Each structure stands twice: as structure tokens, then as C-alpha cells.
């Protein structure tokens, strides 16, 4: 029998209900915040609860009054820099000069 429990974010990330409660305490709803930033649908902001959207993370965090790293620490390195997201981000980290193809002619910088 398959286990149909949904995947959970890191234990240290805020729960979506906690984020919504913090927005409510700050006088915002997702719909009002979306309208404030010229976004047509509040679902665009709510997708940030499950996936990494740096711009929307910042919009939500600014409305609450805390840095995005506090709300979603699993998406940031300890120094505060953003972790790469998606397959392209992972590949970019794995790519090195030794793996890159070259035509054999190397020039030194002037």
C-alpha cells in the first residue's frame, strides 16, 4: 500500500498557516498583497509556500517585517544567500571549468 502523505518542507520553515496569520497581524491578506504589487491572482503568492519564488518571498517577508531567510531557512544558506533552485541551479553548481568543452586554444587575459 502506497503512502499518500504529502511532502513537507523543512521542519524549520514556517507553516503556511503561520505565514498567513503573520500577514493578518500585519494587516495584509494574500489578495490585498497581490493587488498592492499589481499581481492579478493571489494564488501566485500562495505558490510561494510550496515552491521558491525569490521575488514573492521578499514581498511576503517585507509585508510581515522579517527577512525571507527567517520564514524559509531551508531555501537559504546560513550566510543569507539564496540556494539554487531547480535542475538548472543544481547543474550550475556542478559545472566546473574542467568539464567545459574547449576548442583547444587557450588565451591568457591581457
C-alpha positions as CSV (number, residue, x, y, z in Angstrom):
1,X,0.0,0.0,0.0
2,X,1.4,3.4,-1.0
3,X,1.9,6.2,1.5
4,X,0.0,9.1,0.2
5,X,1.2,11.7,2.7
6,X,2.3,15.0,1.0
7,X,5.9,16.1,1.1
8,X,6.6,18.5,3.9
9,X,9.1,21.4,3.8
10,X,11.9,21.5,6.2
11,X,10.9,21.5,9.9
12,X,12.4,24.9,10.3
13,X,10.3,26.6,7.6
14,X,7.2,28.4,8.7
15,X,3.9,26.6,8.2
16,X,1.7,28.3,5.6
17,X,-1.0,29.0,8.2
18,X,1.7,30.8,10.3
19,X,2.6,32.9,7.4
20,X,-1.0,33.8,6.7
21,X,-1.5,34.6,10.4
22,X,1.6,36.8,10.4
23,X,0.3,38.6,7.3
24,X,-3.1,39.0,9.0
25,X,-1.5,40.5,12.1
26,X,0.4,43.0,9.9
27,X,-2.9,43.9,8.2
28,X,-2.5,42.1,5.0
29,X,-4.2,39.3,3.1
30,X,-2.7,37.4,0.2
31,X,-5.2,39.0,-2.1
32,X,-4.5,42.6,-0.9
33,X,-0.8,42.0,-1.1
34,X,-1.1,40.7,-4.6
35,X,-3.2,43.7,-5.6
36,X,-0.7,46.1,-4.0
37,X,2.1,44.6,-6.2
38,X,0.0,44.6,-9.3
39,X,-0.5,40.8,-9.4
40,X,-3.9,39.7,-10.7
41,X,-4.3,36.4,-8.7
42,X,-3.4,35.8,-5.1
43,X,-2.6,32.2,-6.0
44,X,0.7,33.5,-7.4
45,X,1.8,34.5,-3.9
46,X,0.4,31.3,-2.3
47,X,2.5,29.2,-4.6
48,X,5.5,30.6,-2.8
49,X,4.5,28.5,0.2
50,X,5.4,25.3,-1.7
51,X,8.0,26.5,-4.3
52,X,10.8,29.0,-4.2
53,X,9.9,32.3,-5.9
54,X,12.5,34.8,-4.6
55,X,10.6,38.0,-5.6
56,X,7.4,36.8,-3.9
57,X,9.3,35.5,-0.9
58,X,10.6,39.1,-0.5
59,X,7.2,40.6,-0.9
60,X,5.6,38.4,1.7
61,X,8.6,38.8,4.1
62,X,8.5,42.6,3.7
63,X,4.8,42.7,4.5
64,X,5.4,40.7,7.7
65,X,8.5,42.7,8.6
66,X,11.1,39.9,8.7
67,X,13.8,38.7,6.2
68,X,12.8,35.8,3.9
69,X,15.6,33.7,5.4
70,X,13.6,33.7,8.7
71,X,10.4,32.4,7.0
72,X,12.1,29.9,4.7
73,X,15.5,29.0,6.1
74,X,15.7,25.8,4.0
75,X,15.8,27.9,0.9
76,X,18.8,29.9,2.0
77,X,22.4,29.2,3.0
78,X,23.4,30.2,6.6
79,X,25.0,33.4,5.3
80,X,21.7,34.5,3.8
81,X,22.5,33.8,0.1
82,X,19.8,32.1,-1.9
83,X,20.2,28.4,-2.6
84,X,19.9,27.5,-6.3
85,X,16.5,26.2,-7.3
86,X,15.5,23.6,-9.8
87,X,17.6,21.4,-12.1
88,X,19.4,24.3,-13.8
89,X,20.6,25.6,-10.4
90,X,21.9,22.2,-9.4
91,X,23.7,21.8,-12.7
92,X,25.3,25.2,-12.4
93,X,26.8,24.2,-9.1
94,X,28.2,21.0,-10.5
95,X,29.6,22.6,-13.6
96,X,33.3,23.4,-13.5
97,X,35.9,24.7,-15.9
98,X,37.4,21.2,-16.2
99,X,34.1,19.8,-17.5
100,X,33.6,22.6,-20.1
101,X,34.4,21.9,-23.7
102,X,37.0,24.0,-25.4
103,X,38.5,24.2,-28.8
104,X,42.0,23.6,-27.5
105,X,43.2,27.2,-27.9
106,X,43.7,28.9,-24.6
107,X,44.3,32.6,-24.3
108,X,45.6,34.4,-21.3
109,X,43.9,37.6,-20.2
110,X,45.7,40.7,-21.1
